[in-house]
Every structure is written in structure tokens, then in C-alpha cells.
Amino acid sequence: MERSPFPYDRLVLRELEPGDVTAVHGIYGSPAATEHLSFTPRSVAEVRAIVDRSRESARAVPRQEYALGVVERSTDELVGFGRLALDPHQQRAATLGFALRPASWGVGYGRETVGLLLALAFGELGLHRVWAARAPLNTASARTLLAAGMTEEGRIRGHVHVRGAWRDSITYGILREEWDGRASH
């Protein structure tokens, strides 16, 4: 995968492996890590199915989804999960999502993860637009997406049904030329 134009040297994205189930469950099974996501904590069996589906999507031709492990270079430990899904309703566009284990919060790994996913989207995949959505109360995600160069675009009302209620989503986007402009600074 193509490197980001920014000096993100602590993390790398890689395809998920069967042995990643426990580490991914440390994220997707965590009440803290899933507090603002569009789903409640997952069981080990559900996470195993996610890893299996991610590995299947990696073999699809043409590939429509990049569900990747976020790994610390220095330890080779999986600390997060990143996802780019090509949007069938927009030309050369994808949605972006990510989650990190709580022990890895607060050190800039979110910004690096988003930067690496954007580098993949605009570099290797040659996309035109990437968008993301966050829960209104997830202010850490807001800071992360803005720091990575995305622009807040609006609110989708009643977008996600989770924990027994409808929740809005705040959306962000970035265009290829905006990403390229950041890389030239």
C-alpha cells in the first residue's frame, strides 16, 4: 500500500489474518471502544465472522472493501481496525471508518490511521472523494477527522439505530485535490 505523504511512521495497515480475532475483539468487544460506533459490543463469534468476511473481501475482484488491521510498526501488535468501502452510489468515492483499542487512545493513532486510509484511497485506489460519519457526542473523532484534513459537511438526522434509539451522524469529507494540497505543504 502506498505511504501517506505525511510522516506517519508508527503505524502500518495490513490485511487481517485469522490470528487477529482476539485483538479485533479487544476493540469491537469493548464497551468503551464501541460507545460511539453504530453497533454494540460484538461477541468473539461475531468478530471471527467480521475477520472472515474481511479476508473474503480482500480476494474479491473487483475489490469493494478494504477492512484492514492497524498495526504498530515497533511491536507488530494490532491496535486498531480501519475500513474503506467503495460507495456504489458515488463515482470513485468511499466511506471511511476506524476504531482503536482504548489503550491506544490519546497518542495520535487515530489521525495516523485516517491518514493511512486516505493515502490508500487517493494513492493506490485513485479515488476522488472520501467521506466519514461520527456520532454527535464523539468529539475525539471530530478532532481526529479534522486534523487529518477532512471537512465537516453536515448532519444526517436519525441515521443510525443503536442501543434502542435513532442517532444522528455528523459527516465529513475530503476531495482528492484537498488531499494533494495538504501533501504539497
Phi and psi in degrees as GROMACS dihedral restraints (atoms count N, CA, C in turn):
[ dihedral_restraints ]
;  ai    aj    ak    al  type     phi  dphi    fc
    3     4     5     6     1   -66.9    20    10
    4     5     6     7     1   140.8    20    10
    6     7     8     9     1   -73.3    20    10
    7     8     9    10     1   153.1    20    10
    9    10    11    12     1   -69.3    20    10
   10    11    12    13     1   152.4    20    10
   12    13    14    15     1   -74.5    20    10
   13    14    15    16     1    -1.5    20    10
   15    16    17    18     1  -107.1    20    10
   16    17    18    19     1   156.6    20    10
   18    19    20    21     1   -79.0    20    10
   19    20    21    22     1    70.6    20    10
   21    22    23    24     1   -96.5    20    10
   22    23    24    25     1    89.3    20    10
   24    25    26    27     1  -102.4    20    10
   25    26    27    28     1    -5.5    20    10
   27    28    29    30     1   -85.8    20    10
   28    29    30    31     1   -22.9    20    10
   30    31    32    33     1  -124.9    20    10
   31    32    33    34     1   159.1    20    10
   33    34    35    36     1  -142.3    20    10
   34    35    36    37     1   148.3    20    10
   36    37    38    39     1   -95.5    20    10
   37    38    39    40     1   141.6    20    10
   39    40    41    42     1  -148.6    20    10
   40    41    42    43     1   159.3    20    10
   42    43    44    45     1   -61.6    20    10
   43    44    45    46     1   147.3    20    10
   45    46    47    48     1   -73.4    20    10
   46    47    48    49     1   151.4    20    10
   48    49    50    51     1  -123.3    20    10
   49    50    51    52     1   157.5    20    10
   51    52    53    54     1   -54.8    20    10
   52    53    54    55     1   -33.7    20    10
   54    55    56    57     1   -72.8    20    10
   55    56    57    58     1    -1.1    20    10
   57    58    59    60     1   -87.0    20    10
   58    59    60    61     1    -3.1    20    10
   60    61    62    63     1   -55.9    20    10
   61    62    63    64     1   -46.7    20    10
   63    64    65    66     1   -62.4    20    10
   64    65    66    67     1   -44.0    20    10
   66    67    68    69     1   -67.2    20    10
   67    68    69    70     1   -41.2    20    10
   69    70    71    72     1   -67.2    20    10
   70    71    72    73     1   -36.1    20    10
   72    73    74    75     1   -64.6    20    10
   73    74    75    76     1   -29.5    20    10
   75    76    77    78     1   -63.0    20    10
   76    77    78    79     1   -18.5    20    10
   78    79    80    81     1  -100.6    20    10
   79    80    81    82     1   -61.4    20    10
   81    82    83    84     1   -75.0    20    10
   82    83    84    85     1   -11.9    20    10
   84    85    86    87     1   -98.0    20    10
   85    86    87    88     1    -3.3    20    10
   87    88    89    90     1   -87.7    20    10
   88    89    90    91     1   123.8    20    10
   90    91    92    93     1   -59.1    20    10
   91    92    93    94     1   -36.8    20    10
   93    94    95    96     1   -67.5    20    10
   94    95    96    97     1   -45.7    20    10
   96    97    98    99     1   -69.6    20    10
   97    98    99   100     1   -27.4    20    10
   99   100   101   102     1  -100.0    20    10
  100   101   102   103     1     2.9    20    10
  102   103   104   105     1   -51.5    20    10
  103   104   105   106     1   -41.7    20    10
  105   106   107   108     1  -106.8    20    10
  106   107   108   109     1     7.3    20    10
  108   109   110   111     1   -83.0    20    10
  109   110   111   112     1   175.7    20    10
  111   112   113   114     1   -87.4    20    10
  112   113   114   115     1    14.3    20    10
  114   115   116   117     1  -149.7    20    10
  115   116   117   118     1   162.2    20    10
  117   118   119   120     1   -87.1    20    10
  118   119   120   121     1   169.6    20    10
  120   121   122   123     1   -52.7    20    10
  121   122   123   124     1   139.2    20    10
  123   124   125   126     1   -94.1    20    10
  124   125   126   127     1   151.3    20    10
  126   127   128   129     1   -78.6    20    10
  127   128   129   130     1   169.1    20    10
  129   130   131   132     1   -60.8    20    10
  130   131   132   133     1   -41.6    20    10
  132   133   134   135     1   -62.8    20    10
  133   134   135   136     1   -40.8    20    10
  135   136   137   138     1   -64.9    20    10
  136   137   138   139     1   -39.9    20    10
  138   139   140   141     1   -67.2    20    10
  139   140   141   142     1   -39.7    20    10
  141   142   143   144     1   -58.7    20    10
  142   143   144   145     1   -41.6    20    10
  144   145   146   147     1   -65.0    20    10
  145   146   147   148     1   -37.4    20    10
  147   148   149   150     1   -63.9    20    10
  148   149   150   151     1   -45.4    20    10
  150   151   152   153     1   -63.7    20    10
  151   152   153   154     1   -43.7    20    10
  153   154   155   156     1   -61.7    20    10
  154   155   156   157     1   -44.7    20    10
  156   157   158   159     1   -64.3    20    10
  157   158   159   160     1   -37.6    20    10
  159   160   161   162     1   -64.6    20    10
  160   161   162   163     1   -41.0    20    10
  162   163   164   165     1   -67.5    20    10
  163   164   165   166     1   -37.2    20    10
  165   166   167   168     1   -64.0    20    10
  166   167   168   169     1   -43.5    20    10
  168   169   170   171     1   -64.6    20    10
  169   170   171   172     1   -26.6    20    10
  171   172   173   174     1   -69.0    20    10
  172   173   174   175     1   -22.8    20    10
  174   175   176   177     1   -95.2    20    10
  175   176   177   178     1    -7.7    20    10
  177   178   179   180     1   -68.4    20    10
  178   179   180   181     1   142.1    20    10
  180   181   182   183     1  -129.2    20    10
  181   182   183   184     1   115.9    20    10
  183   184   185   186     1   -76.7    20    10
  184   185   186   187     1   151.8    20    10
  186   187   188   189     1   -76.3    20    10
  187   188   189   190     1   132.0    20    10
  189   190   191   192     1  -111.5    20    10
  190   191   192   193     1   -15.6    20    10
  192   193   194   195     1  -140.0    20    10
  193   194   195   196     1   138.0    20    10
  195   196   197   198     1  -120.1    20    10
  196   197   198   199     1    94.0    20    10
  198   199   200   201     1  -103.4    20    10
  199   200   201   202     1   109.0    20    10
  201   202   203   204     1  -126.0    20    10
  202   203   204   205     1   150.7    20    10
  204   205   206   207     1   -80.4    20    10
  205   206   207   208     1   143.6    20    10
  207   208   209   210     1  -104.2    20    10
  208   209   210   211     1   117.8    20    10
  210   211   212   213     1  -123.0    20    10
  211   212   213   214     1   136.4    20    10
  213   214   215   216     1   -70.8    20    10
  214   215   216   217     1   128.0    20    10
  216   217   218   219     1   -62.3    20    10
  217   218   219   220     1   -42.3    20    10
  219   220   221   222     1   -70.6    20    10
  220   221   222   223     1   -28.1    20    10
  222   223   224   225     1  -115.2    20    10
  223   224   225   226     1   -12.5    20    10
  225   226   227   228     1    60.2    20    10
  226   227   228   229     1    25.1    20    10
  228   229   230   231     1   -95.9    20    10
  229   230   231   232     1   134.3    20    10
  231   232   233   234     1   -75.1    20    10
  232   233   234   235     1   121.2    20    10
  234   235   236   237     1  -117.5    20    10
  235   236   237   238     1    -5.8    20    10
  237   238   239   240     1  -163.9    20    10
  238   239   240   241     1   178.3    20    10
  240   241   242   243     1  -136.0    20    10
  241   242   243   244     1   127.6    20    10
  243   244   245   246     1  -124.0    20    10
  244   245   246   247     1   148.7    20    10
  246   247   248   249     1  -144.0    20    10
  247   248   249   250     1   132.6    20    10
  249   250   251   252     1  -119.6    20    10
  250   251   252   253     1   125.8    20    10
  252   253   254   255     1  -122.6    20    10
  253   254   255   256     1   120.7    20    10
  255   256   257   258     1   -60.5    20    10
  256   257   258   259     1   137.0    20    10
  258   259   260   261     1   -92.7    20    10
  259   260   261   262     1   113.8    20    10
  261   262   263   264     1   -69.4    20    10
  262   263   264   265     1   -11.5    20    10
  264   265   266   267     1   -98.4    20    10
  265   266   267   268     1    -2.3    20    10
  267   268   269   270     1  -134.6    20    10
  268   269   270   271     1   143.0    20    10
  270   271   272   273     1   -75.5    20    10
  271   272   273   274     1   131.5    20    10
  273   274   275   276     1    48.6    20    10
  274   275   276   277     1    49.2    20    10
  276   277   278   279     1  -135.0    20    10
  277   278   279   280     1   157.9    20    10
  279   280   281   282     1  -147.2    20    10
  280   281   282   283     1   157.3    20    10
  282   283   284   285     1   -98.0    20    10
  283   284   285   286     1   149.2    20    10
  285   286   287   288     1  -121.7    20    10
  286   287   288   289     1   140.6    20    10
  288   289   290   291     1  -147.4    20    10
  289   290   291   292     1   155.4    20    10
  291   292   293   294     1  -158.3    20    10
  292   293   294   295     1   156.9    20    10
  294   295   296   297     1  -150.8    20    10
  295   296   297   298     1   143.7    20    10
  297   298   299   300     1  -122.1    20    10
  298   299   300   301     1   152.6    20    10
  300   301   302   303     1   -66.5    20    10
  301   302   303   304     1   144.4    20    10
  303   304   305   306     1   -55.6    20    10
  304   305   306   307     1   -33.1    20    10
  306   307   308   309     1   -64.3    20    10
  307   308   309   310     1   -15.4    20    10
  309   310   311   312     1  -104.1    20    10
  310   311   312   313     1     8.7    20    10
  312   313   314   315     1   -76.9    20    10
  313   314   315   316     1   152.6    20    10
  315   316   317   318     1    84.0    20    10
  316   317   318   319     1     8.4    20    10
  318   319   320   321     1  -120.7    20    10
  319   320   321   322     1    13.3    20    10
  321   322   323   324     1    88.4    20    10
  322   323   324   325     1     6.7    20    10
  324   325   326   327     1   -67.4    20    10
  325   326   327   328     1   -30.6    20    10
  327   328   329   330     1   -62.6    20    10
  328   329   330   331     1   -47.1    20    10
  330   331   332   333     1   -62.7    20    10
  331   332   333   334     1   -41.6    20    10
  333   334   335   336     1   -63.3    20    10
  334   335   336   337     1   -42.2    20    10
  336   337   338   339     1   -61.4    20    10
  337   338   339   340     1   -47.9    20    10
  339   340   341   342     1   -62.4    20    10
  340   341   342   343     1   -41.5    20    10
  342   343   344   345     1   -60.4    20    10
  343   344   345   346     1   -41.8    20    10
  345   346   347   348     1   -67.4    20    10
  346   347   348   349     1   -39.4    20    10
  348   349   350   351     1   -66.2    20    10
  349   350   351   352     1   -38.6    20    10
  351   352   353   354     1   -68.2    20    10
  352   353   354   355     1   -37.2    20    10
  354   355   356   357     1   -62.3    20    10
  355   356   357   358     1   -40.4    20    10
  357   358   359   360     1   -63.1    20    10
  358   359   360   361     1   -46.9    20    10
  360   361   362   363     1   -62.1    20    10
  361   362   363   364     1   -48.0    20    10
  363   364   365   366     1   -89.5    20    10
  364   365   366   367     1   -23.7    20    10
  366   367   368   369     1   -86.8    20    10
  367   368   369   370     1   -83.0    20    10
  369   370   371   372     1   -62.4    20    10
  370   371   372   373     1   -38.4    20    10
  372   373   374   375     1   -91.7    20    10
  373   374   375   376     1   -14.6    20    10
  375   376   377   378     1    61.4    20    10
  376   377   378   379     1    35.4    20    10
  378   379   380   381     1   -75.7    20    10
  379   380   381   382     1   164.3    20    10
  381   382   383   384     1   -99.5    20    10
  382   383   384   385     1   -34.3    20    10
  384   385   386   387     1  -146.3    20    10
  385   386   387   388     1   142.7    20    10
  387   388   389   390     1  -131.1    20    10
  388   389   390   391     1   137.7    20    10
  390   391   392   393     1  -131.4    20    10
  391   392   393   394     1   158.3    20    10
  393   394   395   396     1  -142.2    20    10
  394   395   396   397     1   161.6    20    10
  396   397   398   399     1  -134.9    20    10
  397   398   399   400     1   148.1    20    10
  399   400   401   402     1  -135.8    20    10
  400   401   402   403     1   160.6    20    10
  402   403   404   405     1   -70.9    20    10
  403   404   405   406     1   143.0    20    10
  405   406   407   408     1   -55.7    20    10
  406   407   408   409     1   -31.8    20    10
  408   409   410   411     1   -85.0    20    10
  409   410   411   412     1    -5.1    20    10
  411   412   413   414     1   -86.8    20    10
  412   413   414   415     1    77.6    20    10
  414   415   416   417     1   -70.3    20    10
  415   416   417   418     1   -28.3    20    10
  417   418   419   420     1   -64.1    20    10
  418   419   420   421     1   -41.0    20    10
  420   421   422   423     1   -66.0    20    10
  421   422   423   424     1   -37.2    20    10
  423   424   425   426     1   -58.8    20    10
  424   425   426   427     1   -48.7    20    10
  426   427   428   429     1   -61.1    20    10
  427   428   429   430     1   -40.8    20    10
  429   430   431   432     1   -63.6    20    10
  430   431   432   433     1   -49.5    20    10
  432   433   434   435     1   -64.6    20    10
  433   434   435   436     1   -40.6    20    10
  435   436   437   438     1   -66.0    20    10
  436   437   438   439     1   -42.9    20    10
  438   439   440   441     1   -63.9    20    10
  439   440   441   442     1   -28.5    20    10
  441   442   443   444     1   -81.2    20    10
  442   443   444   445     1    -2.0    20    10
  444   445   446   447     1   102.8    20    10
  445   446   447   448     1     2.7    20    10
  447   448   449   450     1   -80.4    20    10
  448   449   450   451     1   159.7    20    10
  450   451   452   453     1  -115.8    20    10
  451   452   453   454     1   133.8    20    10
  453   454   455   456     1   -66.8    20    10
  454   455   456   457     1   128.7    20    10
  456   457   458   459     1  -111.0    20    10
  457   458   459   460     1   -24.3    20    10
  459   460   461   462     1   160.5    20    10
  460   461   462   463     1  -167.0    20    10
  462   463   464   465     1  -127.3    20    10
  463   464   465   466     1   132.2    20    10
  465   466   467   468     1  -101.4    20    10
  466   467   468   469     1   113.2    20    10
  468   469   470   471     1   -76.7    20    10
  469   470   471   472     1   140.6    20    10
  471   472   473   474     1    54.1    20    10
  472   473   474   475     1    41.7    20    10
  474   475   476   477     1   -79.5    20    10
  475   476   477   478     1   -38.4    20    10
  477   478   479   480     1  -128.7    20    10
  478   479   480   481     1   132.5    20    10
  480   481   482   483     1  -100.6    20    10
  481   482   483   484     1   111.5    20    10
  483   484   485   486     1  -146.7    20    10
  484   485   486   487     1   143.7    20    10
  486   487   488   489     1    55.2    20    10
  487   488   489   490     1    36.4    20    10
  489   490   491   492     1    79.5    20    10
  490   491   492   493     1    10.3    20    10
  492   493   494   495     1  -145.9    20    10
  493   494   495   496     1   157.2    20    10
  495   496   497   498     1   -82.0    20    10
  496   497   498   499     1   139.3    20    10
  498   499   500   501     1  -128.0    20    10
  499   500   501   502     1   142.0    20    10
  501   502   503   504     1   -74.4    20    10
  502   503   504   505     1   165.5    20    10
  504   505   506   507     1  -130.0    20    10
  505   506   507   508     1   140.9    20    10
  507   508   509   510     1   -98.9    20    10
  508   509   510   511     1   128.2    20    10
  510   511   512   513     1  -105.0    20    10
  511   512   513   514     1   151.7    20    10
  513   514   515   516     1  -134.8    20    10
  514   515   516   517     1   152.4    20    10
  516   517   518   519     1  -148.8    20    10
  517   518   519   520     1   160.5    20    10
  519   520   521   522     1  -147.5    20    10
  520   521   522   523     1   138.6    20    10
  522   523   524   525     1  -100.6    20    10
  523   524   525   526     1   157.5    20    10
  525   526   527   528     1   -51.7    20    10
  526   527   528   529     1   -46.6    20    10
  528   529   530   531     1   -66.9    20    10
  529   530   531   532     1   -29.1    20    10
  531   532   533   534     1   -69.7    20    10
  532   533   534   535     1   -42.0    20    10
  534   535   536   537     1   -62.7    20    10
  535   536   537   538     1   -47.0    20    10
  537   538   539   540     1   -60.4    20    10
  538   539   540   541     1   -39.4    20    10
  540   541   542   543     1   -63.6    20    10
  541   542   543   544     1   -37.0    20    10
  543   544   545   546     1   -67.8    20    10
  544   545   546   547     1   -37.2    20    10
  546   547   548   549     1   -67.7    20    10
  547   548   549   550     1   -25.3    20    10
  549   550   551   552     1   -86.6    20    10
  550   551   552   553     1    -4.1    20    10
